[in-house]
Amino acid sequence: MMTELLDFEEQWPRWSGRKDEAIRARFGVSPARYFQVLGRVLETVEALKARPMLVRRLRRWRDAVAAEQRRRHAS
């Protein structure tokens, strides 16, 4: 599953829409569930070894989104 998630993230154009539909079609789960699983995968040593640049980019994106959400809730 880890490889499938990383392949999907690597192949999905950042500027493209309808990712939620693609997630449902390919993995059979809701986008929320997909991102929960992806978050766990990003924390594994195996993922970092397999695709270091991708994993680091996705971690930075995830951390930036979380920081923005914290900033909004603090206001």
PyMOL Python script that loads the backbone (N, CA, C, O; Angstrom):
from pymol import cmd

cmd.read_pdbstr("""\
ATOM      1  N   MET A   1       0.827  -1.199   0.000  1.00  0.00           N
ATOM      2  CA  MET A   1       0.000   0.000   0.000  1.00  0.00           C
ATOM      3  C   MET A   1       0.869   1.260   0.000  1.00  0.00           C
ATOM      4  O   MET A   1       0.533   2.246  -0.656  1.00  0.00           O
ATOM      5  N   MET A   2       1.978   1.228   0.731  1.00  0.00           N
ATOM      6  CA  MET A   2       2.849   2.396   0.799  1.00  0.00           C
ATOM      7  C   MET A   2       3.301   2.813  -0.595  1.00  0.00           C
ATOM      8  O   MET A   2       3.253   3.993  -0.942  1.00  0.00           O
ATOM      9  N   THR A   3       3.735   1.851  -1.385  1.00  0.00           N
ATOM     10  CA  THR A   3       4.231   2.153  -2.725  1.00  0.00           C
ATOM     11  C   THR A   3       3.122   2.732  -3.594  1.00  0.00           C
ATOM     12  O   THR A   3       3.358   3.667  -4.359  1.00  0.00           O
ATOM     13  N   GLU A   4       1.919   2.184  -3.483  1.00  0.00           N
ATOM     14  CA  GLU A   4       0.796   2.697  -4.267  1.00  0.00           C
ATOM     15  C   GLU A   4       0.483   4.148  -3.916  1.00  0.00           C
ATOM     16  O   GLU A   4       0.234   4.964  -4.803  1.00  0.00           O
ATOM     17  N   LEU A   5       0.496   4.467  -2.631  1.00  0.00           N
ATOM     18  CA  LEU A   5       0.228   5.844  -2.198  1.00  0.00           C
ATOM     19  C   LEU A   5       1.301   6.799  -2.707  1.00  0.00           C
ATOM     20  O   LEU A   5       0.996   7.881  -3.208  1.00  0.00           O
ATOM     21  N   LEU A   6       2.542   6.392  -2.574  1.00  0.00           N
ATOM     22  CA  LEU A   6       3.631   7.250  -3.016  1.00  0.00           C
ATOM     23  C   LEU A   6       3.631   7.401  -4.539  1.00  0.00           C
ATOM     24  O   LEU A   6       3.906   8.484  -5.054  1.00  0.00           O
ATOM     25  N   ASP A   7       3.325   6.324  -5.254  1.00  0.00           N
ATOM     26  CA  ASP A   7       3.219   6.411  -6.717  1.00  0.00           C
ATOM     27  C   ASP A   7       2.126   7.400  -7.106  1.00  0.00           C
ATOM     28  O   ASP A   7       2.321   8.236  -7.989  1.00  0.00           O
ATOM     29  N   PHE A   8       0.989   7.302  -6.453  1.00  0.00           N
ATOM     30  CA  PHE A   8      -0.132   8.186  -6.747  1.00  0.00           C
ATOM     31  C   PHE A   8       0.247   9.642  -6.503  1.00  0.00           C
ATOM     32  O   PHE A   8      -0.022  10.504  -7.339  1.00  0.00           O
ATOM     33  N   GLU A   9       0.866   9.915  -5.367  1.00  0.00           N
ATOM     34  CA  GLU A   9       1.262  11.280  -5.037  1.00  0.00           C
ATOM     35  C   GLU A   9       2.309  11.806  -6.011  1.00  0.00           C
ATOM     36  O   GLU A   9       2.282  12.979  -6.386  1.00  0.00           O
ATOM     37  N   GLU A  10       3.216  10.953  -6.414  1.00  0.00           N
ATOM     38  CA  GLU A  10       4.274  11.367  -7.333  1.00  0.00           C
ATOM     39  C   GLU A  10       3.718  11.665  -8.724  1.00  0.00           C
ATOM     40  O   GLU A  10       4.206  12.561  -9.413  1.00  0.00           O
ATOM     41  N   GLN A  11       2.712  10.924  -9.126  1.00  0.00           N
ATOM     42  CA  GLN A  11       2.161  11.075 -10.465  1.00  0.00           C
ATOM     43  C   GLN A  11       1.081  12.132 -10.560  1.00  0.00           C
ATOM     44  O   GLN A  11       0.812  12.637 -11.650  1.00  0.00           O
ATOM     45  N   TRP A  12       0.456  12.478  -9.444  1.00  0.00           N
ATOM     46  CA  TRP A  12      -0.659  13.426  -9.488  1.00  0.00           C
ATOM     47  C   TRP A  12      -0.133  14.840  -9.679  1.00  0.00           C
ATOM     48  O   TRP A  12       0.660  15.316  -8.866  1.00  0.00           O
ATOM     49  N   PRO A  13      -0.559  15.520 -10.739  1.00  0.00           N
ATOM     50  CA  PRO A  13      -0.109  16.907 -10.941  1.00  0.00           C
ATOM     51  C   PRO A  13      -0.611  17.810  -9.822  1.00  0.00           C
ATOM     52  O   PRO A  13      -1.787  17.759  -9.463  1.00  0.00           O
ATOM     53  N   ARG A  14       0.256  18.619  -9.281  1.00  0.00           N
ATOM     54  CA  ARG A  14      -0.103  19.485  -8.153  1.00  0.00           C
ATOM     55  C   ARG A  14      -1.192  20.476  -8.516  1.00  0.00           C
ATOM     56  O   ARG A  14      -1.964  20.892  -7.653  1.00  0.00           O
ATOM     57  N   TRP A  15      -1.261  20.857  -9.772  1.00  0.00           N
ATOM     58  CA  TRP A  15      -2.211  21.891 -10.192  1.00  0.00           C
ATOM     59  C   TRP A  15      -3.535  21.312 -10.673  1.00  0.00           C
ATOM     60  O   TRP A  15      -4.447  22.062 -11.020  1.00  0.00           O
ATOM     61  N   SER A  16      -3.650  20.004 -10.696  1.00  0.00           N
ATOM     62  CA  SER A  16      -4.856  19.368 -11.225  1.00  0.00           C
ATOM     63  C   SER A  16      -5.944  19.273 -10.158  1.00  0.00           C
ATOM     64  O   SER A  16      -5.650  19.148  -8.970  1.00  0.00           O
ATOM     65  N   GLY A  17      -7.166  19.331 -10.580  1.00  0.00           N
ATOM     66  CA  GLY A  17      -8.297  19.198  -9.679  1.00  0.00           C
ATOM     67  C   GLY A  17      -8.813  17.769  -9.638  1.00  0.00           C
ATOM     68  O   GLY A  17      -8.229  16.866 -10.238  1.00  0.00           O
ATOM     69  N   ARG A  18      -9.891  17.580  -8.938  1.00  0.00           N
ATOM     70  CA  ARG A  18     -10.593  16.302  -8.853  1.00  0.00           C
ATOM     71  C   ARG A  18      -9.775  15.167  -8.248  1.00  0.00           C
ATOM     72  O   ARG A  18      -9.969  13.998  -8.582  1.00  0.00           O
ATOM     73  N   LYS A  19      -8.879  15.520  -7.372  1.00  0.00           N
ATOM     74  CA  LYS A  19      -8.081  14.490  -6.730  1.00  0.00           C
ATOM     75  C   LYS A  19      -8.950  13.600  -5.856  1.00  0.00           C
ATOM     76  O   LYS A  19      -8.703  12.401  -5.734  1.00  0.00           O
ATOM     77  N   ASP A  20      -9.983  14.204  -5.240  1.00  0.00           N
ATOM     78  CA  ASP A  20     -10.861  13.410  -4.379  1.00  0.00           C
ATOM     79  C   ASP A  20     -11.540  12.292  -5.157  1.00  0.00           C
ATOM     80  O   ASP A  20     -11.691  11.184  -4.641  1.00  0.00           O
ATOM     81  N   GLU A  21     -11.945  12.564  -6.376  1.00  0.00           N
ATOM     82  CA  GLU A  21     -12.577  11.525  -7.208  1.00  0.00           C
ATOM     83  C   GLU A  21     -11.574  10.440  -7.579  1.00  0.00           C
ATOM     84  O   GLU A  21     -11.902   9.253  -7.578  1.00  0.00           O
ATOM     85  N   ALA A  22     -10.354  10.853  -7.896  1.00  0.00           N
ATOM     86  CA  ALA A  22      -9.312   9.886  -8.240  1.00  0.00           C
ATOM     87  C   ALA A  22      -8.969   9.003  -7.041  1.00  0.00           C
ATOM     88  O   ALA A  22      -8.721   7.807  -7.199  1.00  0.00           O
ATOM     89  N   ILE A  23      -8.955   9.587  -5.850  1.00  0.00           N
ATOM     90  CA  ILE A  23      -8.677   8.814  -4.632  1.00  0.00           C
ATOM     91  C   ILE A  23      -9.758   7.760  -4.428  1.00  0.00           C
ATOM     92  O   ILE A  23      -9.456   6.595  -4.169  1.00  0.00           O
ATOM     93  N   ARG A  24     -11.011   8.171  -4.544  1.00  0.00           N
ATOM     94  CA  ARG A  24     -12.111   7.207  -4.368  1.00  0.00           C
ATOM     95  C   ARG A  24     -12.049   6.086  -5.399  1.00  0.00           C
ATOM     96  O   ARG A  24     -12.246   4.916  -5.069  1.00  0.00           O
ATOM     97  N   ALA A  25     -11.771   6.452  -6.657  1.00  0.00           N
ATOM     98  CA  ALA A  25     -11.731   5.454  -7.725  1.00  0.00           C
ATOM     99  C   ALA A  25     -10.558   4.485  -7.567  1.00  0.00           C
ATOM    100  O   ALA A  25     -10.716   3.278  -7.754  1.00  0.00           O
ATOM    101  N   ARG A  26      -9.407   5.006  -7.228  1.00  0.00           N
ATOM    102  CA  ARG A  26      -8.203   4.157  -7.172  1.00  0.00           C
ATOM    103  C   ARG A  26      -8.091   3.360  -5.884  1.00  0.00           C
ATOM    104  O   ARG A  26      -7.684   2.198  -5.907  1.00  0.00           O
ATOM    105  N   PHE A  27      -8.451   3.977  -4.750  1.00  0.00           N
ATOM    106  CA  PHE A  27      -8.228   3.324  -3.461  1.00  0.00           C
ATOM    107  C   PHE A  27      -9.508   2.868  -2.762  1.00  0.00           C
ATOM    108  O   PHE A  27      -9.458   2.072  -1.824  1.00  0.00           O
ATOM    109  N   GLY A  28     -10.646   3.372  -3.217  1.00  0.00           N
ATOM    110  CA  GLY A  28     -11.911   2.961  -2.621  1.00  0.00           C
ATOM    111  C   GLY A  28     -12.137   3.480  -1.220  1.00  0.00           C
ATOM    112  O   GLY A  28     -12.850   2.860  -0.431  1.00  0.00           O
ATOM    113  N   VAL A  29     -11.531   4.625  -0.900  1.00  0.00           N
ATOM    114  CA  VAL A  29     -11.708   5.239   0.415  1.00  0.00           C
ATOM    115  C   VAL A  29     -12.004   6.720   0.236  1.00  0.00           C
ATOM    116  O   VAL A  29     -11.810   7.279  -0.843  1.00  0.00           O
ATOM    117  N   SER A  30     -12.470   7.341   1.297  1.00  0.00           N
ATOM    118  CA  SER A  30     -12.724   8.776   1.250  1.00  0.00           C
ATOM    119  C   SER A  30     -11.387   9.525   1.239  1.00  0.00           C
ATOM    120  O   SER A  30     -10.374   8.993   1.695  1.00  0.00           O
ATOM    121  N   PRO A  31     -11.381  10.745   0.726  1.00  0.00           N
ATOM    122  CA  PRO A  31     -10.146  11.537   0.779  1.00  0.00           C
ATOM    123  C   PRO A  31      -9.627  11.716   2.206  1.00  0.00           C
ATOM    124  O   PRO A  31      -8.417  11.694   2.428  1.00  0.00           O
ATOM    125  N   ALA A  32     -10.524  11.891   3.172  1.00  0.00           N
ATOM    126  CA  ALA A  32     -10.088  12.054   4.563  1.00  0.00           C
ATOM    127  C   ALA A  32      -9.309  10.826   5.032  1.00  0.00           C
ATOM    128  O   ALA A  32      -8.249  10.953   5.645  1.00  0.00           O
ATOM    129  N   ARG A  33      -9.834   9.655   4.746  1.00  0.00           N
ATOM    130  CA  ARG A  33      -9.157   8.414   5.139  1.00  0.00           C
ATOM    131  C   ARG A  33      -7.833   8.271   4.405  1.00  0.00           C
ATOM    132  O   ARG A  33      -6.831   7.875   5.001  1.00  0.00           O
ATOM    133  N   TYR A  34      -7.822   8.591   3.117  1.00  0.00           N
ATOM    134  CA  TYR A  34      -6.607   8.527   2.319  1.00  0.00           C
ATOM    135  C   TYR A  34      -5.499   9.373   2.956  1.00  0.00           C
ATOM    136  O   TYR A  34      -4.368   8.912   3.110  1.00  0.00           O
ATOM    137  N   PHE A  35      -5.834  10.610   3.322  1.00  0.00           N
ATOM    138  CA  PHE A  35      -4.820  11.497   3.880  1.00  0.00           C
ATOM    139  C   PHE A  35      -4.382  11.062   5.281  1.00  0.00           C
ATOM    140  O   PHE A  35      -3.249  11.328   5.681  1.00  0.00           O
ATOM    141  N   GLN A  36      -5.265  10.399   6.027  1.00  0.00           N
ATOM    142  CA  GLN A  36      -4.850   9.833   7.314  1.00  0.00           C
ATOM    143  C   GLN A  36      -3.791   8.759   7.097  1.00  0.00           C
ATOM    144  O   GLN A  36      -2.756   8.743   7.762  1.00  0.00           O
ATOM    145  N   VAL A  37      -4.068   7.866   6.159  1.00  0.00           N
ATOM    146  CA  VAL A  37      -3.126   6.781   5.870  1.00  0.00           C
ATOM    147  C   VAL A  37      -1.834   7.349   5.292  1.00  0.00           C
ATOM    148  O   VAL A  37      -0.744   6.928   5.680  1.00  0.00           O
ATOM    149  N   LEU A  38      -1.950   8.299   4.368  1.00  0.00           N
ATOM    150  CA  LEU A  38      -0.764   8.914   3.784  1.00  0.00           C
ATOM    151  C   LEU A  38       0.100   9.558   4.875  1.00  0.00           C
ATOM    152  O   LEU A  38       1.325   9.442   4.845  1.00  0.00           O
ATOM    153  N   GLY A  39      -0.525  10.226   5.820  1.00  0.00           N
ATOM    154  CA  GLY A  39       0.216  10.847   6.916  1.00  0.00           C
ATOM    155  C   GLY A  39       1.025   9.832   7.705  1.00  0.00           C
ATOM    156  O   GLY A  39       2.163  10.101   8.090  1.00  0.00           O
ATOM    157  N   ARG A  40       0.440   8.671   7.942  1.00  0.00           N
ATOM    158  CA  ARG A  40       1.171   7.613   8.658  1.00  0.00           C
ATOM    159  C   ARG A  40       2.334   7.093   7.814  1.00  0.00           C
ATOM    160  O   ARG A  40       3.428   6.852   8.324  1.00  0.00           O
ATOM    161  N   VAL A  41       2.081   6.926   6.527  1.00  0.00           N
ATOM    162  CA  VAL A  41       3.129   6.442   5.627  1.00  0.00           C
ATOM    163  C   VAL A  41       4.306   7.423   5.607  1.00  0.00           C
ATOM    164  O   VAL A  41       5.464   7.008   5.614  1.00  0.00           O
ATOM    165  N   LEU A  42       4.007   8.714   5.582  1.00  0.00           N
ATOM    166  CA  LEU A  42       5.065   9.728   5.510  1.00  0.00           C
ATOM    167  C   LEU A  42       5.981   9.704   6.728  1.00  0.00           C
ATOM    168  O   LEU A  42       7.103  10.206   6.664  1.00  0.00           O
ATOM    169  N   GLU A  43       5.526   9.140   7.814  1.00  0.00           N
ATOM    170  CA  GLU A  43       6.342   9.077   9.029  1.00  0.00           C
ATOM    171  C   GLU A  43       7.221   7.832   9.090  1.00  0.00           C
ATOM    172  O   GLU A  43       7.999   7.679  10.032  1.00  0.00           O
ATOM    173  N   THR A  44       7.114   6.954   8.120  1.00  0.00           N
ATOM    174  CA  THR A  44       7.892   5.717   8.179  1.00  0.00           C
ATOM    175  C   THR A  44       9.271   5.894   7.555  1.00  0.00           C
ATOM    176  O   THR A  44       9.460   6.664   6.613  1.00  0.00           O
ATOM    177  N   VAL A  45      10.210   5.169   8.103  1.00  0.00           N
ATOM    178  CA  VAL A  45      11.571   5.159   7.572  1.00  0.00           C
ATOM    179  C   VAL A  45      11.571   4.550   6.168  1.00  0.00           C
ATOM    180  O   VAL A  45      12.322   4.983   5.294  1.00  0.00           O
ATOM    181  N   GLU A  46      10.730   3.553   5.966  1.00  0.00           N
ATOM    182  CA  GLU A  46      10.674   2.882   4.666  1.00  0.00           C
ATOM    183  C   GLU A  46      10.288   3.853   3.553  1.00  0.00           C
ATOM    184  O   GLU A  46      10.876   3.835   2.472  1.00  0.00           O
ATOM    185  N   ALA A  47       9.307   4.692   3.824  1.00  0.00           N
ATOM    186  CA  ALA A  47       8.880   5.668   2.815  1.00  0.00           C
ATOM    187  C   ALA A  47       9.995   6.661   2.535  1.00  0.00           C
ATOM    188  O   ALA A  47      10.250   7.000   1.379  1.00  0.00           O
ATOM    189  N   LEU A  48      10.651   7.123   3.569  1.00  0.00           N
ATOM    190  CA  LEU A  48      11.738   8.082   3.397  1.00  0.00           C
ATOM    191  C   LEU A  48      12.890   7.468   2.602  1.00  0.00           C
ATOM    192  O   LEU A  48      13.496   8.141   1.769  1.00  0.00           O
ATOM    193  N   LYS A  49      13.188   6.219   2.850  1.00  0.00           N
ATOM    194  CA  LYS A  49      14.245   5.545   2.089  1.00  0.00           C
ATOM    195  C   LYS A  49      13.834   5.317   0.636  1.00  0.00           C
ATOM    196  O   LYS A  49      14.654   5.440  -0.274  1.00  0.00           O
ATOM    197  N   ALA A  50      12.557   4.986   0.423  1.00  0.00           N
ATOM    198  CA  ALA A  50      12.084   4.674  -0.923  1.00  0.00           C
ATOM    199  C   ALA A  50      12.002   5.911  -1.811  1.00  0.00           C
ATOM    200  O   ALA A  50      12.400   5.866  -2.975  1.00  0.00           O
ATOM    201  N   ARG A  51      11.490   7.009  -1.271  1.00  0.00           N
ATOM    202  CA  ARG A  51      11.291   8.230  -2.062  1.00  0.00           C
ATOM    203  C   ARG A  51      11.613   9.465  -1.224  1.00  0.00           C
ATOM    204  O   ARG A  51      10.703  10.206  -0.856  1.00  0.00           O
ATOM    205  N   PRO A  52      12.867   9.697  -0.921  1.00  0.00           N
ATOM    206  CA  PRO A  52      13.215  10.774   0.013  1.00  0.00           C
ATOM    207  C   PRO A  52      12.740  12.163  -0.418  1.00  0.00           C
ATOM    208  O   PRO A  52      12.216  12.909   0.409  1.00  0.00           O
ATOM    209  N   MET A  53      12.905  12.520  -1.670  1.00  0.00           N
ATOM    210  CA  MET A  53      12.501  13.863  -2.101  1.00  0.00           C
ATOM    211  C   MET A  53      10.987  14.040  -2.021  1.00  0.00           C
ATOM    212  O   MET A  53      10.500  15.075  -1.564  1.00  0.00           O
ATOM    213  N   LEU A  54      10.254  13.036  -2.464  1.00  0.00           N
ATOM    214  CA  LEU A  54       8.794  13.096  -2.429  1.00  0.00           C
ATOM    215  C   LEU A  54       8.301  13.183  -0.988  1.00  0.00           C
ATOM    216  O   LEU A  54       7.457  14.020  -0.669  1.00  0.00           O
ATOM    217  N   VAL A  55       8.819  12.333  -0.130  1.00  0.00           N
ATOM    218  CA  VAL A  55       8.373  12.299   1.269  1.00  0.00           C
ATOM    219  C   VAL A  55       8.679  13.624   1.957  1.00  0.00           C
ATOM    220  O   VAL A  55       7.843  14.143   2.697  1.00  0.00           O
ATOM    221  N   ARG A  56       9.853  14.172   1.725  1.00  0.00           N
ATOM    222  CA  ARG A  56      10.181  15.463   2.336  1.00  0.00           C
ATOM    223  C   ARG A  56       9.268  16.571   1.822  1.00  0.00           C
ATOM    224  O   ARG A  56       8.831  17.422   2.597  1.00  0.00           O
ATOM    225  N   ARG A  57       8.973  16.567   0.509  1.00  0.00           N
ATOM    226  CA  ARG A  57       8.076  17.578  -0.056  1.00  0.00           C
ATOM    227  C   ARG A  57       6.677  17.454   0.549  1.00  0.00           C
ATOM    228  O   ARG A  57       6.066  18.457   0.918  1.00  0.00           O
ATOM    229  N   LEU A  58       6.174  16.231   0.650  1.00  0.00           N
ATOM    230  CA  LEU A  58       4.841  16.028   1.213  1.00  0.00           C
ATOM    231  C   LEU A  58       4.802  16.385   2.698  1.00  0.00           C
ATOM    232  O   LEU A  58       3.797  16.910   3.176  1.00  0.00           O
ATOM    233  N   ARG A  59       5.866  16.112   3.426  1.00  0.00           N
ATOM    234  CA  ARG A  59       5.928  16.504   4.839  1.00  0.00           C
ATOM    235  C   ARG A  59       5.896  18.025   4.975  1.00  0.00           C
ATOM    236  O   ARG A  59       5.192  18.562   5.830  1.00  0.00           O
ATOM    237  N   ARG A  60       6.664  18.718   4.124  1.00  0.00           N
ATOM    238  CA  ARG A  60       6.661  20.189   4.176  1.00  0.00           C
ATOM    239  C   ARG A  60       5.275  20.735   3.868  1.00  0.00           C
ATOM    240  O   ARG A  60       4.803  21.658   4.534  1.00  0.00           O
ATOM    241  N   TRP A  61       4.624  20.165   2.860  1.00  0.00           N
ATOM    242  CA  TRP A  61       3.268  20.596   2.507  1.00  0.00           C
ATOM    243  C   TRP A  61       2.317  20.361   3.675  1.00  0.00           C
ATOM    244  O   TRP A  61       1.542  21.246   4.036  1.00  0.00           O
ATOM    245  N   ARG A  62       2.377  19.180   4.260  1.00  0.00           N
ATOM    246  CA  ARG A  62       1.505  18.841   5.387  1.00  0.00           C
ATOM    247  C   ARG A  62       1.744  19.775   6.569  1.00  0.00           C
ATOM    248  O   ARG A  62       0.796  20.247   7.197  1.00  0.00           O
ATOM    249  N   ASP A  63       2.994  20.036   6.864  1.00  0.00           N
ATOM    250  CA  ASP A  63       3.329  20.912   7.983  1.00  0.00           C
ATOM    251  C   ASP A  63       2.894  22.351   7.721  1.00  0.00           C
ATOM    252  O   ASP A  63       2.461  23.039   8.646  1.00  0.00           O
ATOM    253  N   ALA A  64       3.002  22.811   6.490  1.00  0.00           N
ATOM    254  CA  ALA A  64       2.567  24.168   6.146  1.00  0.00           C
ATOM    255  C   ALA A  64       1.054  24.302   6.276  1.00  0.00           C
ATOM    256  O   ALA A  64       0.564  25.317   6.771  1.00  0.00           O
ATOM    257  N   VAL A  65       0.318  23.300   5.843  1.00  0.00           N
ATOM    258  CA  VAL A  65      -1.145  23.314   5.970  1.00  0.00           C
ATOM    259  C   VAL A  65      -1.535  23.323   7.444  1.00  0.00           C
ATOM    260  O   VAL A  65      -2.416  24.081   7.848  1.00  0.00           O
ATOM    261  N   ALA A  66      -0.888  22.490   8.241  1.00  0.00           N
ATOM    262  CA  ALA A  66      -1.190  22.435   9.676  1.00  0.00           C
ATOM    263  C   ALA A  66      -0.884  23.769  10.355  1.00  0.00           C
ATOM    264  O   ALA A  66      -1.653  24.224  11.203  1.00  0.00           O
ATOM    265  N   ALA A  67       0.235  24.399   9.989  1.00  0.00           N
ATOM    266  CA  ALA A  67       0.594  25.693  10.578  1.00  0.00           C
ATOM    267  C   ALA A  67      -0.433  26.761  10.205  1.00  0.00           C
ATOM    268  O   ALA A  67      -0.800  27.592  11.035  1.00  0.00           O
ATOM    269  N   GLU A  68      -0.886  26.736   8.975  1.00  0.00           N
ATOM    270  CA  GLU A  68      -1.903  27.701   8.529  1.00  0.00           C
ATOM    271  C   GLU A  68      -3.216  27.488   9.293  1.00  0.00           C
ATOM    272  O   GLU A  68      -3.873  28.454   9.679  1.00  0.00           O
ATOM    273  N   GLN A  69      -3.590  26.244   9.505  1.00  0.00           N
ATOM    274  CA  GLN A  69      -4.809  25.961  10.257  1.00  0.00           C
ATOM    275  C   GLN A  69      -4.681  26.429  11.702  1.00  0.00           C
ATOM    276  O   GLN A  69      -5.628  26.985  12.258  1.00  0.00           O
ATOM    277  N   ARG A  70      -3.522  26.211  12.312  1.00  0.00           N
ATOM    278  CA  ARG A  70      -3.300  26.683  13.682  1.00  0.00           C
ATOM    279  C   ARG A  70      -3.366  28.205  13.751  1.00  0.00           C
ATOM    280  O   ARG A  70      -3.935  28.771  14.684  1.00  0.00           O
ATOM    281  N   ARG A  71      -2.777  28.861  12.748  1.00  0.00           N
ATOM    282  CA  ARG A  71      -2.794  30.315  12.707  1.00  0.00           C
ATOM    283  C   ARG A  71      -4.227  30.846  12.591  1.00  0.00           C
ATOM    284  O   ARG A  71      -4.589  31.820  13.252  1.00  0.00           O
ATOM    285  N   ARG A  72      -5.023  30.212  11.762  1.00  0.00           N
ATOM    286  CA  ARG A  72      -6.415  30.641  11.585  1.00  0.00           C
ATOM    287  C   ARG A  72      -7.234  30.452  12.855  1.00  0.00           C
ATOM    288  O   ARG A  72      -8.055  31.299  13.205  1.00  0.00           O
ATOM    289  N   HIS A  73      -7.007  29.341  13.537  1.00  0.00           N
ATOM    290  CA  HIS A  73      -7.766  29.055  14.754  1.00  0.00           C
ATOM    291  C   HIS A  73      -7.325  29.929  15.926  1.00  0.00           C
ATOM    292  O   HIS A  73      -8.101  30.168  16.851  1.00  0.00           O
ATOM    293  N   ALA A  74      -6.100  30.397  15.890  1.00  0.00           N
ATOM    294  CA  ALA A  74      -5.598  31.252  16.970  1.00  0.00           C
ATOM    295  C   ALA A  74      -6.110  32.684  16.854  1.00  0.00           C
ATOM    296  O   ALA A  74      -6.112  33.430  17.833  1.00  0.00           O
ATOM    297  N   SER A  75      -6.539  33.062  15.663  1.00  0.00           N
ATOM    298  CA  SER A  75      -7.007  34.452  15.447  1.00  0.00           C
ATOM    299  C   SER A  75      -8.398  34.673  16.001  1.00  0.00           C
ATOM    300  O   SER A  75      -8.934  35.776  15.903  1.00  0.00           O
TER     301      SER A  75
END
""", "prot")
cmd.dss("prot")
cmd.show_as("cartoon", "prot")
cmd.util.cbc("prot")
cmd.orient("prot")
